[in-house]
Amino acid sequence: MSTDIILLASSGAGAPKVAVAKTPPEKLVEGNPVTQTWNAFTGEDDRLYCGIWESSKGTVNVSYDEWEFCHFIQGEAVLTREDGKSWRLSKGDAFIIPAGFKGTWETVRKVKKHYVILMPKAA
């Protein structure tokens, strides 16, 4: 295993291609958010992902099987757990969404974030 750091290109040669997605109807709560994802790295037997994610305004139902670290580059969102507890997050905020989190993600102002996702091990 190499102990070199891994540089992630955000533009030019080696930069990830953007993946654009509309929210599936079954997850949609309000609006019609469109997301863009630039996945810059996949590792640990396809369990670890990192890059940049962006979303337009809207509210979606979320259910996390994975752990996710987020750092907001811009925008504002409200995450609300299914029991009603909520967090308002904005540019500069860094947080972890634990596996098992269920609730809603409301993008109040266009969000752009760095993310690191760790998927669960296969059973």
C-alpha positions as CSV (number, residue, x, y, z in Angstrom):
1,M,0.0,0.0,0.0
2,S,1.3,3.4,-1.0
3,T,1.6,6.1,1.7
4,D,1.6,8.9,-0.9
5,I,-1.2,11.5,-0.6
6,I,-3.8,11.4,-3.2
7,L,-4.3,14.7,-5.1
8,L,-7.8,15.2,-6.4
9,A,-8.0,17.3,-9.6
10,S,-11.0,19.7,-9.8
11,S,-10.3,21.0,-13.3
12,G,-8.3,20.0,-16.3
13,A,-6.8,16.6,-17.0
14,G,-7.9,14.0,-14.5
15,A,-10.9,16.1,-13.2
16,P,-14.0,14.0,-12.7
17,K,-16.9,14.2,-15.1
18,V,-20.2,15.6,-13.7
19,A,-23.1,13.3,-13.1
20,V,-26.5,15.2,-13.2
21,A,-29.5,13.7,-11.6
22,K,-33.1,14.6,-10.9
23,T,-34.7,13.5,-7.7
24,P,-36.7,10.2,-7.9
25,P,-40.4,11.0,-7.5
26,E,-40.7,8.6,-4.4
27,K,-38.1,10.8,-2.5
28,L,-39.5,14.2,-3.6
29,V,-41.2,16.2,-0.8
30,E,-41.2,19.8,-2.3
31,G,-39.7,21.4,-5.4
32,N,-37.8,19.6,-8.1
33,P,-34.1,19.6,-7.0
34,V,-31.4,18.7,-9.5
35,T,-28.1,17.4,-8.2
36,Q,-24.6,17.4,-9.8
37,T,-21.9,15.2,-8.5
38,W,-18.2,15.3,-9.3
39,N,-16.9,12.1,-7.7
40,A,-13.1,12.6,-7.5
41,F,-12.1,9.3,-5.8
42,T,-13.4,5.8,-5.2
43,G,-11.5,3.4,-3.0
44,E,-11.6,0.8,-0.2
45,D,-13.2,-1.8,-2.5
46,D,-15.8,0.7,-3.8
47,R,-16.9,1.6,-0.2
48,L,-15.3,5.1,0.0
49,Y,-16.3,8.0,-2.2
50,C,-15.3,11.7,-2.1
51,G,-15.8,14.7,-4.3
52,I,-18.1,17.7,-4.7
53,W,-21.9,17.6,-4.7
54,E,-24.3,20.4,-5.6
55,S,-28.1,20.7,-5.3
56,S,-30.7,23.2,-6.4
57,K,-33.6,24.2,-4.0
58,G,-36.1,21.6,-2.9
59,T,-36.8,19.0,-0.1
60,V,-36.2,15.3,-0.3
61,N,-36.7,12.3,1.9
62,V,-33.3,10.8,3.0
63,S,-32.3,7.5,4.6
64,Y,-28.6,6.8,5.2
65,D,-27.1,3.3,5.3
66,E,-23.7,5.0,4.9
67,W,-21.7,7.5,6.9
68,E,-21.1,10.9,5.2
69,F,-18.8,13.8,6.1
70,C,-19.9,17.1,4.5
71,H,-18.3,20.5,4.3
72,F,-20.5,23.3,2.8
73,I,-18.7,25.4,0.2
74,Q,-21.8,27.5,-0.4
75,G,-25.5,27.5,0.3
76,E,-27.9,26.6,3.1
77,A,-29.8,23.5,4.0
78,V,-32.0,22.2,6.8
79,L,-31.7,18.5,7.8
80,T,-34.6,17.2,9.8
81,R,-34.5,13.9,11.6
82,E,-37.7,11.8,11.4
83,D,-38.5,12.7,15.1
84,G,-38.5,16.4,14.2
85,K,-35.0,17.5,15.4
86,S,-33.4,19.8,12.8
87,W,-30.1,21.4,12.0
88,R,-29.7,24.6,9.8
89,L,-26.4,24.4,8.0
90,S,-24.6,26.9,5.8
91,K,-21.3,27.9,4.1
92,G,-18.3,26.8,6.2
93,D,-20.2,24.2,8.3
94,A,-18.8,20.7,8.5
95,F,-20.7,17.8,9.8
96,I,-21.2,14.0,9.8
97,I,-24.5,12.3,8.9
98,P,-24.4,8.9,10.7
99,A,-25.6,5.6,9.2
100,G,-29.2,5.2,10.2
101,F,-30.2,8.8,9.8
102,K,-33.7,9.2,8.4
103,G,-35.6,12.3,7.7
104,T,-35.5,15.2,5.1
105,W,-32.9,17.3,3.4
106,E,-34.2,20.8,2.5
107,T,-31.9,22.8,0.2
108,V,-32.9,26.4,1.1
109,R,-30.3,28.1,-1.1
110,K,-28.2,26.2,-3.7
111,V,-25.8,23.9,-1.8
112,K,-22.3,23.0,-2.9
113,K,-20.3,20.7,-0.6
114,H,-17.3,18.5,-0.3
115,Y,-18.3,15.0,0.7
116,V,-16.7,11.8,1.9
117,I,-18.9,8.8,2.0
118,L,-18.2,5.4,3.7
119,M,-20.5,2.7,2.6
120,P,-21.2,-0.3,5.0
121,K,-19.3,-3.5,4.5
122,A,-21.2,-6.2,2.5
123,A,-22.9,-8.7,4.7
